[in-house]
Amino acid sequence: MVVGSKINSVMVLAGGVGAARFLRGLALVHDQRATTALVNTGDDTVLHGLNISPDIDTVIYTLSEAIDPQRGWGLSNETWRAMESLKRYVDVRPTGSIAAPEWFNLGDQDLATHFYRTARKSEGADASQITSEIARAWKVAQRIVPMTNNVVATFVELAQDCQAGKAGEQISFQEYFVKYQHSVAVRAIYFQGAETAKPNCIDELSRAEVIVIAPSNPIVSIGPIRALTGIDEVLVANRERVVAISPIIGGHALKGPADRMLTELGHESSALGIARLYKSIASTLIIDSVDADLKDAIEREGLRCIVTNTVMSDLKVAGQLAQTTLDSVVR
Amino acid sequence: MVVGSKINSVMVLAGGVGAARFLRGLALVHDQRATTALVNTGDDTVLHGLNISPDIDTVIYTLSEAIDPQRGWGLSNETWRAMESLKRYVDVRPTGSIAAPEWFNLGDQDLATHFYRTARKSEGADASQITSEIARAWKVAQRIVPMTNNVVATFVELAQDCQAGKAGEQISFQEYFVKYQHSVAVRAIYFQGAETAKPNCIDELSRAEVIVIAPSNPIVSIGPIRALTGIDEVLVANRERVVAISPIIGGHALKGPADRMLTELGHESSALGIARLYKSIASTLIIDSVDADLKDAIEREGLRCIVTNTVMSDLKVAGQLAQTTLDSVVR
């Protein structure tokens, strides 16, 4: 392990793929045992009675180098026998039933993780405990913590009548994201349960020497974490130590619907739009080289702005980005 | 479909493998739409949050010719990737946790059935409805009905201190049957919930022209059905139309622990022992040719006794046994 900084504790607010790749880079340059990822669980869902935590699993599988690099989720060398077999039941499902959902794929090997999570939950273990056990099974040394042990569920409100429903209807995040491939317009986002949920690691967050907002969707990945009572207050109070990495590059998200969603919700789909969303809670924004011309505008919003390569196409870039991120915090 | 008899409705009280093979033979000689299997669900369990009904699935898979013929349970051409992957979690499971049970195998394709059952249950569908949907998915024409829509759970009481626990302790049927491979001595059987559970098809049972007690374990397969309020009363009242097939051949069960269990519980492990268990509810007992010398003793117990080949090693024998069974009921 290369320990390239003298920082003790680093806390990373994390979504799925982008955050996972950042954490993988961070593992190269910072003591993994002094790194905590506080991970979005607003995407969590229950399918076939199984408790599924997509962002947690993406982070753990990525750090364990078990992730499928093409898909960005699930395990490499995966098979899909259970899902293929499930198709048999689509035709016998009564009208109105959502059993045998053919739109949500779970790989045969990946199923074991959901089995374990579900079984432990039924034994009364909380999400933090279960997540730490799963991380240990995958030999992940960084501390992976769900944002809360309570249920918080992200819902999106449809902007107009579409295949997913009528304007004003709310659908679950996984329906939006997976079933409709985030192709339907939304006009509002809700985090059900966020007001009463108790955030995890809030004391550690306030004591962290560096707080990183990973390059994740600001609305539906970082949004649920920020919606938890007390998180934004801690970030504001420690703003000098908070550095964010823009998930928007050249106006677009590398993956997922962040760009469309920002526009639909009245924000600007650009690194500048990200600066405006984060300026109250972060003192520094790291943007990609292709967005260098936005640096001045971002600094006028009151953030320091660092321009570098943020496209984590390989581990080397991810490590460099992580080092730049740690170095950016004035100590 | 060959309809070889003029009987309309046949009701079969069924456990797993033996009953399934009998039903497969019955399908050759009797209108499948006029056949109802009332199937034991005392073996049902929940693993990884999934609702599992072993006997129901064995019956459906067998009738669909999808069963693995060597194992007698589960699907042919099965893979075990999910279970292999689950082993990773055995080492991180805390003391006392029974998550990631390495003793209960679920095949990748078979999982789809448990997913569907679990999802439909969470939608509020009852066991009868779910079972009929699963049977339809497998193109099974016989009517397959769980013995009750309520939860009835079979427990066995340990006869002596052993690897499974101390004498007098109760363990679940699946622990007894699968985890300890029915190698531990038992001294009592309990069907939790049987007293208050409402049996399915009790009216159809009383109207059936032929009632068959399949060659299943009399204690833990037929026992739970008989434990339901009203079932034995209907059988007694219709005893002339009830024919049982002995699951004990030459003193032994072809499969499973019926022989040991009979002895441990103070019965005789023989076709005569079966006669004594069933004589109040059945007028006819069909026994295997190897047990021909027990015919007189069985008839002295007040049962008609038919001697034939009951080892359903192939479909032809199963069909012949089914025909003999139907013919045995005096009409």
Interface residues (C-beta under 8 A of the other chain):
Chain A: V46 L47 H48 G49 L50 N51 T79 R81 A82 M83 E84 S85 L86 R88 Y89 D91 V92 R93 P94 S97 I98 A99 A100 P101 D108 Q109 D110 L111 A112 T113 H114 F115 Y116 T118 A119 R120 K121 S122 E123 A125 E133 I134 R136 A137 W138
Chain B: V46 L47 H48 G49 L50 N51 T79 R81 A82 M83 E84 S85 L86 R88 Y89 D91 V92 R93 P94 S97 I98 A99 A100 D108 Q109 D110 L111 A112 T113 H114 F115 Y116 T118 A119 R120 K121 S122 E123 A125 E133 I134 R136 A137 W138
